[in-house]
Amino acid sequence: MKDAVRQAKDGVILDLEISPGAKETAVHGYNPWRKRIEIRLSERAEKGKANAELISFLARIFKVNSRYIQIITGSTNSKKSVKIAGMNAPDILNALTQK
């Protein structure tokens, strides 16, 4: 999972694989071939609903305000990179392994 979490100058970048339209929103696991954390979202990928749910979900997991979370690549794709400002990689990995 460490391959999907990168420390940036002012936060952490997560590489994610998103599956919208699932029964429940949850971290599903890690894809070692794609080097991405898999997240299932209950919202469908329509009119930004899944992206909004992703940001809200990550804010709850990492206990940060949603304004510190930004989709930096893949806003219209299932493969996304998300930046979480003010966090460090060890804290992110710790929070992900507890879920």
Jmol script that loads the backbone (N, CA, C; Angstrom):
load data "model"
ATOM      1  N   MET A   1       0.828  -1.199   0.000  1.00  0.00           N
ATOM      2  CA  MET A   1       0.000   0.000   0.000  1.00  0.00           C
ATOM      3  C   MET A   1       0.870   1.259   0.000  1.00  0.00           C
ATOM      4  N   LYS A   2       2.102   1.120   0.460  1.00  0.00           N
ATOM      5  CA  LYS A   2       3.000   2.274   0.530  1.00  0.00           C
ATOM      6  C   LYS A   2       3.242   2.902  -0.838  1.00  0.00           C
ATOM      7  N   ASP A   3       3.180   2.077  -1.901  1.00  0.00           N
ATOM      8  CA  ASP A   3       3.410   2.596  -3.255  1.00  0.00           C
ATOM      9  C   ASP A   3       2.332   3.576  -3.697  1.00  0.00           C
ATOM     10  N   ALA A   4       1.171   3.536  -3.069  1.00  0.00           N
ATOM     11  CA  ALA A   4       0.057   4.404  -3.456  1.00  0.00           C
ATOM     12  C   ALA A   4      -0.008   5.684  -2.633  1.00  0.00           C
ATOM     13  N   VAL A   5       0.917   5.842  -1.695  1.00  0.00           N
ATOM     14  CA  VAL A   5       0.929   7.011  -0.808  1.00  0.00           C
ATOM     15  C   VAL A   5       2.273   7.709  -0.957  1.00  0.00           C
ATOM     16  N   ARG A   6       2.236   8.954  -1.425  1.00  0.00           N
ATOM     17  CA  ARG A   6       3.479   9.705  -1.651  1.00  0.00           C
ATOM     18  C   ARG A   6       3.461  11.001  -0.857  1.00  0.00           C
ATOM     19  N   GLN A   7       4.567  11.273  -0.199  1.00  0.00           N
ATOM     20  CA  GLN A   7       4.706  12.533   0.526  1.00  0.00           C
ATOM     21  C   GLN A   7       4.972  13.649  -0.475  1.00  0.00           C
ATOM     22  N   ALA A   8       4.240  14.729  -0.367  1.00  0.00           N
ATOM     23  CA  ALA A   8       4.442  15.921  -1.195  1.00  0.00           C
ATOM     24  C   ALA A   8       4.938  17.042  -0.288  1.00  0.00           C
ATOM     25  N   LYS A   9       5.276  18.156  -0.899  1.00  0.00           N
ATOM     26  CA  LYS A   9       5.818  19.286  -0.141  1.00  0.00           C
ATOM     27  C   LYS A   9       4.854  19.765   0.946  1.00  0.00           C
ATOM     28  N   ASP A  10       3.576  19.829   0.627  1.00  0.00           N
ATOM     29  CA  ASP A  10       2.601  20.387   1.563  1.00  0.00           C
ATOM     30  C   ASP A  10       1.470  19.426   1.908  1.00  0.00           C
ATOM     31  N   GLY A  11       1.744  18.128   1.810  1.00  0.00           N
ATOM     32  CA  GLY A  11       0.728  17.140   2.128  1.00  0.00           C
ATOM     33  C   GLY A  11       1.087  15.772   1.590  1.00  0.00           C
ATOM     34  N   VAL A  12       0.068  14.976   1.325  1.00  0.00           N
ATOM     35  CA  VAL A  12       0.246  13.611   0.847  1.00  0.00           C
ATOM     36  C   VAL A  12      -0.604  13.416  -0.401  1.00  0.00           C
ATOM     37  N   ILE A  13      -0.078  12.644  -1.360  1.00  0.00           N
ATOM     38  CA  ILE A  13      -0.830  12.307  -2.565  1.00  0.00           C
ATOM     39  C   ILE A  13      -1.157  10.820  -2.517  1.00  0.00           C
ATOM     40  N   LEU A  14      -2.441  10.510  -2.694  1.00  0.00           N
ATOM     41  CA  LEU A  14      -2.912   9.129  -2.732  1.00  0.00           C
ATOM     42  C   LEU A  14      -3.288   8.773  -4.160  1.00  0.00           C
ATOM     43  N   ASP A  15      -2.855   7.606  -4.625  1.00  0.00           N
ATOM     44  CA  ASP A  15      -3.277   7.090  -5.922  1.00  0.00           C
ATOM     45  C   ASP A  15      -4.399   6.097  -5.665  1.00  0.00           C
ATOM     46  N   LEU A  16      -5.560   6.372  -6.251  1.00  0.00           N
ATOM     47  CA  LEU A  16      -6.770   5.606  -5.956  1.00  0.00           C
ATOM     48  C   LEU A  16      -7.382   4.995  -7.209  1.00  0.00           C
ATOM     49  N   GLU A  17      -8.073   3.883  -7.023  1.00  0.00           N
ATOM     50  CA  GLU A  17      -8.912   3.257  -8.045  1.00  0.00           C
ATOM     51  C   GLU A  17     -10.322   3.267  -7.459  1.00  0.00           C
ATOM     52  N   ILE A  18     -11.240   3.974  -8.107  1.00  0.00           N
ATOM     53  CA  ILE A  18     -12.585   4.183  -7.574  1.00  0.00           C
ATOM     54  C   ILE A  18     -13.596   3.309  -8.314  1.00  0.00           C
ATOM     55  N   SER A  19     -14.490   2.681  -7.551  1.00  0.00           N
ATOM     56  CA  SER A  19     -15.603   1.915  -8.111  1.00  0.00           C
ATOM     57  C   SER A  19     -16.904   2.528  -7.603  1.00  0.00           C
ATOM     58  N   PRO A  20     -17.545   3.377  -8.412  1.00  0.00           N
ATOM     59  CA  PRO A  20     -18.814   3.983  -7.983  1.00  0.00           C
ATOM     60  C   PRO A  20     -19.976   3.003  -8.118  1.00  0.00           C
ATOM     61  N   GLY A  21     -21.073   3.304  -7.429  1.00  0.00           N
ATOM     62  CA  GLY A  21     -22.287   2.502  -7.525  1.00  0.00           C
ATOM     63  C   GLY A  21     -22.247   1.217  -6.707  1.00  0.00           C
ATOM     64  N   ALA A  22     -21.409   1.154  -5.688  1.00  0.00           N
ATOM     65  CA  ALA A  22     -21.307  -0.037  -4.839  1.00  0.00           C
ATOM     66  C   ALA A  22     -22.415  -0.029  -3.781  1.00  0.00           C
ATOM     67  N   LYS A  23     -22.577  -1.140  -3.085  1.00  0.00           N
ATOM     68  CA  LYS A  23     -23.584  -1.217  -2.022  1.00  0.00           C
ATOM     69  C   LYS A  23     -23.262  -0.280  -0.869  1.00  0.00           C
ATOM     70  N   GLU A  24     -21.959  -0.171  -0.540  1.00  0.00           N
ATOM     71  CA  GLU A  24     -21.557   0.703   0.552  1.00  0.00           C
ATOM     72  C   GLU A  24     -20.224   1.360   0.225  1.00  0.00           C
ATOM     73  N   THR A  25     -19.957   2.460   0.883  1.00  0.00           N
ATOM     74  CA  THR A  25     -18.705   3.183   0.699  1.00  0.00           C
ATOM     75  C   THR A  25     -17.674   2.616   1.662  1.00  0.00           C
ATOM     76  N   ALA A  26     -16.530   2.185   1.101  1.00  0.00           N
ATOM     77  CA  ALA A  26     -15.496   1.577   1.939  1.00  0.00           C
ATOM     78  C   ALA A  26     -14.174   1.497   1.190  1.00  0.00           C
ATOM     79  N   VAL A  27     -13.093   1.407   1.963  1.00  0.00           N
ATOM     80  CA  VAL A  27     -11.790   1.080   1.388  1.00  0.00           C
ATOM     81  C   VAL A  27     -11.826  -0.420   1.139  1.00  0.00           C
ATOM     82  N   HIS A  28     -11.636  -0.812  -0.112  1.00  0.00           N
ATOM     83  CA  HIS A  28     -11.776  -2.215  -0.478  1.00  0.00           C
ATOM     84  C   HIS A  28     -10.454  -2.972  -0.399  1.00  0.00           C
ATOM     85  N   GLY A  29      -9.344  -2.288  -0.586  1.00  0.00           N
ATOM     86  CA  GLY A  29      -8.058  -2.976  -0.541  1.00  0.00           C
ATOM     87  C   GLY A  29      -7.003  -2.234  -1.336  1.00  0.00           C
ATOM     88  N   TYR A  30      -6.016  -2.982  -1.783  1.00  0.00           N
ATOM     89  CA  TYR A  30      -4.898  -2.411  -2.528  1.00  0.00           C
ATOM     90  C   TYR A  30      -4.647  -3.271  -3.751  1.00  0.00           C
ATOM     91  N   ASN A  31      -4.479  -2.638  -4.913  1.00  0.00           N
ATOM     92  CA  ASN A  31      -4.165  -3.348  -6.148  1.00  0.00           C
ATOM     93  C   ASN A  31      -2.662  -3.226  -6.388  1.00  0.00           C
ATOM     94  N   PRO A  32      -1.889  -4.298  -6.153  1.00  0.00           N
ATOM     95  CA  PRO A  32      -0.431  -4.208  -6.279  1.00  0.00           C
ATOM     96  C   PRO A  32       0.049  -4.003  -7.713  1.00  0.00           C
ATOM     97  N   TRP A  33      -0.719  -4.431  -8.702  1.00  0.00           N
ATOM     98  CA  TRP A  33      -0.310  -4.253 -10.095  1.00  0.00           C
ATOM     99  C   TRP A  33      -0.472  -2.809 -10.533  1.00  0.00           C
ATOM    100  N   ARG A  34      -1.562  -2.204 -10.149  1.00  0.00           N
ATOM    101  CA  ARG A  34      -1.799  -0.798 -10.509  1.00  0.00           C
ATOM    102  C   ARG A  34      -1.204   0.160  -9.484  1.00  0.00           C
ATOM    103  N   LYS A  35      -0.817  -0.371  -8.337  1.00  0.00           N
ATOM    104  CA  LYS A  35      -0.264   0.428  -7.237  1.00  0.00           C
ATOM    105  C   LYS A  35      -1.237   1.522  -6.817  1.00  0.00           C
ATOM    106  N   ARG A  36      -2.495   1.096  -6.609  1.00  0.00           N
ATOM    107  CA  ARG A  36      -3.556   2.021  -6.229  1.00  0.00           C
ATOM    108  C   ARG A  36      -4.400   1.421  -5.108  1.00  0.00           C
ATOM    109  N   ILE A  37      -4.864   2.283  -4.234  1.00  0.00           N
ATOM    110  CA  ILE A  37      -5.782   1.894  -3.170  1.00  0.00           C
ATOM    111  C   ILE A  37      -7.179   1.852  -3.779  1.00  0.00           C
ATOM    112  N   GLU A  38      -7.888   0.757  -3.550  1.00  0.00           N
ATOM    113  CA  GLU A  38      -9.223   0.594  -4.122  1.00  0.00           C
ATOM    114  C   GLU A  38     -10.276   1.086  -3.133  1.00  0.00           C
ATOM    115  N   ILE A  39     -11.144   1.957  -3.625  1.00  0.00           N
ATOM    116  CA  ILE A  39     -12.231   2.492  -2.804  1.00  0.00           C
ATOM    117  C   ILE A  39     -13.540   2.305  -3.555  1.00  0.00           C
ATOM    118  N   ARG A  40     -14.518   1.763  -2.852  1.00  0.00           N
ATOM    119  CA  ARG A  40     -15.860   1.611  -3.422  1.00  0.00           C
ATOM    120  C   ARG A  40     -16.743   2.712  -2.859  1.00  0.00           C
ATOM    121  N   LEU A  41     -17.525   3.328  -3.752  1.00  0.00           N
ATOM    122  CA  LEU A  41     -18.426   4.418  -3.365  1.00  0.00           C
ATOM    123  C   LEU A  41     -19.861   4.032  -3.679  1.00  0.00           C
ATOM    124  N   SER A  42     -20.781   4.388  -2.807  1.00  0.00           N
ATOM    125  CA  SER A  42     -22.189   4.069  -3.048  1.00  0.00           C
ATOM    126  C   SER A  42     -22.818   4.992  -4.092  1.00  0.00           C
ATOM    127  N   GLU A  43     -22.311   6.193  -4.228  1.00  0.00           N
ATOM    128  CA  GLU A  43     -22.854   7.131  -5.228  1.00  0.00           C
ATOM    129  C   GLU A  43     -22.443   6.713  -6.637  1.00  0.00           C
ATOM    130  N   ARG A  44     -23.300   7.050  -7.578  1.00  0.00           N
ATOM    131  CA  ARG A  44     -22.973   6.815  -8.991  1.00  0.00           C
ATOM    132  C   ARG A  44     -22.099   7.952  -9.499  1.00  0.00           C
ATOM    133  N   ALA A  45     -21.404   7.684 -10.578  1.00  0.00           N
ATOM    134  CA  ALA A  45     -20.519   8.689 -11.180  1.00  0.00           C
ATOM    135  C   ALA A  45     -21.331   9.604 -12.097  1.00  0.00           C
ATOM    136  N   GLU A  46     -22.188  10.409 -11.494  1.00  0.00           N
ATOM    137  CA  GLU A  46     -23.040  11.336 -12.244  1.00  0.00           C
ATOM    138  C   GLU A  46     -22.958  12.723 -11.619  1.00  0.00           C
ATOM    139  N   LYS A  47     -22.668  13.711 -12.437  1.00  0.00           N
ATOM    140  CA  LYS A  47     -22.685  15.117 -12.013  1.00  0.00           C
ATOM    141  C   LYS A  47     -21.821  15.382 -10.776  1.00  0.00           C
ATOM    142  N   GLY A  48     -20.692  14.680 -10.665  1.00  0.00           N
ATOM    143  CA  GLY A  48     -19.764  14.925  -9.570  1.00  0.00           C
ATOM    144  C   GLY A  48     -20.160  14.322  -8.231  1.00  0.00           C
ATOM    145  N   LYS A  49     -21.234  13.530  -8.208  1.00  0.00           N
ATOM    146  CA  LYS A  49     -21.698  12.962  -6.933  1.00  0.00           C
ATOM    147  C   LYS A  49     -20.670  12.014  -6.318  1.00  0.00           C
ATOM    148  N   ALA A  50     -20.062  11.167  -7.141  1.00  0.00           N
ATOM    149  CA  ALA A  50     -19.069  10.223  -6.619  1.00  0.00           C
ATOM    150  C   ALA A  50     -17.829  10.964  -6.118  1.00  0.00           C
ATOM    151  N   ASN A  51     -17.401  11.985  -6.833  1.00  0.00           N
ATOM    152  CA  ASN A  51     -16.240  12.768  -6.387  1.00  0.00           C
ATOM    153  C   ASN A  51     -16.520  13.451  -5.050  1.00  0.00           C
ATOM    154  N   ALA A  52     -17.719  13.997  -4.898  1.00  0.00           N
ATOM    155  CA  ALA A  52     -18.090  14.650  -3.638  1.00  0.00           C
ATOM    156  C   ALA A  52     -18.115  13.635  -2.499  1.00  0.00           C
ATOM    157  N   GLU A  53     -18.648  12.446  -2.776  1.00  0.00           N
ATOM    158  CA  GLU A  53     -18.674  11.411  -1.744  1.00  0.00           C
ATOM    159  C   GLU A  53     -17.257  10.962  -1.392  1.00  0.00           C
ATOM    160  N   LEU A  54     -16.390  10.839  -2.396  1.00  0.00           N
ATOM    161  CA  LEU A  54     -14.999  10.453  -2.142  1.00  0.00           C
ATOM    162  C   LEU A  54     -14.320  11.445  -1.203  1.00  0.00           C
ATOM    163  N   ILE A  55     -14.461  12.724  -1.484  1.00  0.00           N
ATOM    164  CA  ILE A  55     -13.836  13.753  -0.644  1.00  0.00           C
ATOM    165  C   ILE A  55     -14.389  13.693   0.778  1.00  0.00           C
ATOM    166  N   SER A  56     -15.692  13.555   0.907  1.00  0.00           N
ATOM    167  CA  SER A  56     -16.321  13.463   2.228  1.00  0.00           C
ATOM    168  C   SER A  56     -15.852  12.215   2.984  1.00  0.00           C
ATOM    169  N   PHE A  57     -15.776  11.102   2.284  1.00  0.00           N
ATOM    170  CA  PHE A  57     -15.335   9.841   2.886  1.00  0.00           C
ATOM    171  C   PHE A  57     -13.885   9.939   3.370  1.00  0.00           C
ATOM    172  N   LEU A  58     -13.008  10.476   2.534  1.00  0.00           N
ATOM    173  CA  LEU A  58     -11.604  10.625   2.923  1.00  0.00           C
ATOM    174  C   LEU A  58     -11.458  11.580   4.104  1.00  0.00           C
ATOM    175  N   ALA A  59     -12.266  12.633   4.125  1.00  0.00           N
ATOM    176  CA  ALA A  59     -12.225  13.583   5.245  1.00  0.00           C
ATOM    177  C   ALA A  59     -12.584  12.885   6.557  1.00  0.00           C
ATOM    178  N   ARG A  60     -13.564  11.981   6.515  1.00  0.00           N
ATOM    179  CA  ARG A  60     -13.945  11.231   7.722  1.00  0.00           C
ATOM    180  C   ARG A  60     -12.834  10.274   8.155  1.00  0.00           C
ATOM    181  N   ILE A  61     -12.248   9.556   7.203  1.00  0.00           N
ATOM    182  CA  ILE A  61     -11.193   8.591   7.533  1.00  0.00           C
ATOM    183  C   ILE A  61      -9.994   9.279   8.174  1.00  0.00           C
ATOM    184  N   PHE A  62      -9.564  10.388   7.559  1.00  0.00           N
ATOM    185  CA  PHE A  62      -8.339  11.047   8.003  1.00  0.00           C
ATOM    186  C   PHE A  62      -8.587  12.175   9.000  1.00  0.00           C
ATOM    187  N   LYS A  63      -9.863  12.379   9.356  1.00  0.00           N
ATOM    188  CA  LYS A  63     -10.243  13.382  10.358  1.00  0.00           C
ATOM    189  C   LYS A  63      -9.703  14.772  10.019  1.00  0.00           C
ATOM    190  N   VAL A  64      -9.965  15.182   8.770  1.00  0.00           N
ATOM    191  CA  VAL A  64      -9.591  16.520   8.307  1.00  0.00           C
ATOM    192  C   VAL A  64     -10.813  17.177   7.684  1.00  0.00           C
ATOM    193  N   ASN A  65     -10.779  18.483   7.561  1.00  0.00           N
ATOM    194  CA  ASN A  65     -11.835  19.216   6.878  1.00  0.00           C
ATOM    195  C   ASN A  65     -11.744  18.900   5.389  1.00  0.00           C
ATOM    196  N   SER A  66     -12.874  18.752   4.732  1.00  0.00           N
ATOM    197  CA  SER A  66     -12.889  18.397   3.309  1.00  0.00           C
ATOM    198  C   SER A  66     -12.210  19.440   2.427  1.00  0.00           C
ATOM    199  N   ARG A  67     -12.062  20.664   2.910  1.00  0.00           N
ATOM    200  CA  ARG A  67     -11.405  21.683   2.086  1.00  0.00           C
ATOM    201  C   ARG A  67      -9.913  21.400   1.911  1.00  0.00           C
ATOM    202  N   TYR A  68      -9.355  20.503   2.737  1.00  0.00           N
ATOM    203  CA  TYR A  68      -7.942  20.131   2.618  1.00  0.00           C
ATOM    204  C   TYR A  68      -7.719  18.973   1.648  1.00  0.00           C
ATOM    205  N   ILE A  69      -8.787  18.481   1.045  1.00  0.00           N
ATOM    206  CA  ILE A  69      -8.696  17.353   0.120  1.00  0.00           C
ATOM    207  C   ILE A  69      -9.045  17.837  -1.280  1.00  0.00           C
ATOM    208  N   GLN A  70      -8.184  17.485  -2.236  1.00  0.00           N
ATOM    209  CA  GLN A  70      -8.350  17.956  -3.611  1.00  0.00           C
ATOM    210  C   GLN A  70      -8.042  16.817  -4.578  1.00  0.00           C
ATOM    211  N   ILE A  71      -8.926  16.610  -5.549  1.00  0.00           N
ATOM    212  CA  ILE A  71      -8.648  15.653  -6.619  1.00  0.00           C
ATOM    213  C   ILE A  71      -7.737  16.367  -7.609  1.00  0.00           C
ATOM    214  N   ILE A  72      -6.491  15.881  -7.738  1.00  0.00           N
ATOM    215  CA  ILE A  72      -5.541  16.585  -8.602  1.00  0.00           C
ATOM    216  C   ILE A  72      -5.467  15.993 -10.004  1.00  0.00           C
ATOM    217  N   THR A  73      -5.757  14.699 -10.155  1.00  0.00           N
ATOM    218  CA  THR A  73      -5.871  14.104 -11.491  1.00  0.00           C
ATOM    219  C   THR A  73      -6.999  13.081 -11.476  1.00  0.00           C
ATOM    220  N   GLY A  74      -7.649  12.917 -12.620  1.00  0.00           N
ATOM    221  CA  GLY A  74      -8.669  11.894 -12.771  1.00  0.00           C
ATOM    222  C   GLY A  74     -10.051  12.266 -12.295  1.00  0.00           C
ATOM    223  N   SER A  75     -10.403  13.536 -12.328  1.00  0.00           N
ATOM    224  CA  SER A  75     -11.726  13.928 -11.827  1.00  0.00           C
ATOM    225  C   SER A  75     -12.866  13.290 -12.623  1.00  0.00           C
ATOM    226  N   THR A  76     -12.608  12.877 -13.868  1.00  0.00           N
ATOM    227  CA  THR A  76     -13.638  12.211 -14.671  1.00  0.00           C
ATOM    228  C   THR A  76     -13.236  10.775 -14.995  1.00  0.00           C
ATOM    229  N   ASN A  77     -12.378  10.185 -14.175  1.00  0.00           N
ATOM    230  CA  ASN A  77     -11.833   8.865 -14.435  1.00  0.00           C
ATOM    231  C   ASN A  77     -11.889   8.047 -13.147  1.00  0.00           C
ATOM    232  N   SER A  78     -11.853   6.741 -13.263  1.00  0.00           N
ATOM    233  CA  SER A  78     -11.849   5.906 -12.054  1.00  0.00           C
ATOM    234  C   SER A  78     -10.477   5.880 -11.378  1.00  0.00           C
ATOM    235  N   LYS A  79      -9.443   6.208 -12.122  1.00  0.00           N
ATOM    236  CA  LYS A  79      -8.094   6.296 -11.549  1.00  0.00           C
ATOM    237  C   LYS A  79      -7.836   7.742 -11.166  1.00  0.00           C
ATOM    238  N   LYS A  80      -7.702   7.986  -9.877  1.00  0.00           N
ATOM    239  CA  LYS A  80      -7.574   9.355  -9.376  1.00  0.00           C
ATOM    240  C   LYS A  80      -6.332   9.497  -8.503  1.00  0.00           C
ATOM    241  N   SER A  81      -5.798  10.706  -8.479  1.00  0.00           N
ATOM    242  CA  SER A  81      -4.778  11.076  -7.502  1.00  0.00           C
ATOM    243  C   SER A  81      -5.374  12.198  -6.674  1.00  0.00           C
ATOM    244  N   VAL A  82      -5.322  12.024  -5.370  1.00  0.00           N
ATOM    245  CA  VAL A  82      -5.943  12.952  -4.435  1.00  0.00           C
ATOM    246  C   VAL A  82      -4.871  13.492  -3.497  1.00  0.00           C
ATOM    247  N   LYS A  83      -4.890  14.797  -3.304  1.00  0.00           N
ATOM    248  CA  LYS A  83      -3.935  15.432  -2.393  1.00  0.00           C
ATOM    249  C   LYS A  83      -4.646  15.794  -1.095  1.00  0.00           C
ATOM    250  N   ILE A  84      -4.008  15.447   0.019  1.00  0.00           N
ATOM    251  CA  ILE A  84      -4.525  15.793   1.336  1.00  0.00           C
ATOM    252  C   ILE A  84      -3.495  16.705   1.985  1.00  0.00           C
ATOM    253  N   ALA A  85      -3.846  17.967   2.112  1.00  0.00           N
ATOM    254  CA  ALA A  85      -2.917  18.975   2.637  1.00  0.00           C
ATOM    255  C   ALA A  85      -2.734  18.816   4.140  1.00  0.00           C
ATOM    256  N   GLY A  86      -1.523  19.094   4.593  1.00  0.00           N
ATOM    257  CA  GLY A  86      -1.243  19.119   6.019  1.00  0.00           C
ATOM    258  C   GLY A  86      -1.078  17.767   6.690  1.00  0.00           C
ATOM    259  N   MET A  87      -1.036  16.692   5.922  1.00  0.00           N
ATOM    260  CA  MET A  87      -0.881  15.347   6.489  1.00  0.00           C
ATOM    261  C   MET A  87       0.495  14.807   6.120  1.00  0.00           C
ATOM    262  N   ASN A  88       0.904  13.718   6.789  1.00  0.00           N
ATOM    263  CA  ASN A  88       2.135  13.050   6.400  1.00  0.00           C
ATOM    264  C   ASN A  88       1.832  11.589   6.075  1.00  0.00           C
ATOM    265  N   ALA A  89       2.694  10.984   5.285  1.00  0.00           N
ATOM    266  CA  ALA A  89       2.461   9.633   4.778  1.00  0.00           C
ATOM    267  C   ALA A  89       2.270   8.593   5.888  1.00  0.00           C
ATOM    268  N   PRO A  90       3.076   8.580   6.953  1.00  0.00           N
ATOM    269  CA  PRO A  90       2.851   7.573   8.001  1.00  0.00           C
ATOM    270  C   PRO A  90       1.465   7.660   8.652  1.00  0.00           C
ATOM    271  N   ASP A  91       0.961   8.867   8.868  1.00  0.00           N
ATOM    272  CA  ASP A  91      -0.378   9.022   9.450  1.00  0.00           C
ATOM    273  C   ASP A  91      -1.457   8.502   8.508  1.00  0.00           C
ATOM    274  N   ILE A  92      -1.286   8.758   7.218  1.00  0.00           N
ATOM    275  CA  ILE A  92      -2.243   8.277   6.211  1.00  0.00           C
ATOM    276  C   ILE A  92      -2.248   6.749   6.197  1.00  0.00           C
ATOM    277  N   LEU A  93      -1.070   6.139   6.129  1.00  0.00           N
ATOM    278  CA  LEU A  93      -0.975   4.676   6.104  1.00  0.00           C
ATOM    279  C   LEU A  93      -1.563   4.064   7.368  1.00  0.00           C
ATOM    280  N   ASN A  94      -1.322   4.677   8.497  1.00  0.00           N
ATOM    281  CA  ASN A  94      -1.870   4.190   9.759  1.00  0.00           C
ATOM    282  C   ASN A  94      -3.399   4.226   9.743  1.00  0.00           C
ATOM    283  N   ALA A  95      -3.968   5.321   9.272  1.00  0.00           N
ATOM    284  CA  ALA A  95      -5.432   5.442   9.210  1.00  0.00           C
ATOM    285  C   ALA A  95      -6.027   4.426   8.241  1.00  0.00           C
ATOM    286  N   LEU A  96      -5.360   4.180   7.122  1.00  0.00           N
ATOM    287  CA  LEU A  96      -5.870   3.226   6.135  1.00  0.00           C
ATOM    288  C   LEU A  96      -5.814   1.789   6.646  1.00  0.00           C
ATOM    289  N   THR A  97      -4.791   1.443   7.385  1.00  0.00           N
ATOM    290  CA  THR A  97      -4.672   0.068   7.875  1.00  0.00           C
ATOM    291  C   THR A  97      -5.618  -0.217   9.036  1.00  0.00           C
ATOM    292  N   GLN A  98      -6.151   0.819   9.666  1.00  0.00           N
ATOM    293  CA  GLN A  98      -7.122   0.633  10.749  1.00  0.00           C
ATOM    294  C   GLN A  98      -8.533   0.450  10.224  1.00  0.00           C
ATOM    295  N   LYS A  99      -8.778   0.724   8.952  1.00  0.00           N
ATOM    296  CA  LYS A  99     -10.127   0.620   8.394  1.00  0.00           C
ATOM    297  C   LYS A  99     -10.406  -0.771   7.898  1.00  0.00           C
TER     298      LYS A  99
END
end "model"
wireframe off; spacefill off
backbone 0.3
color backbone group
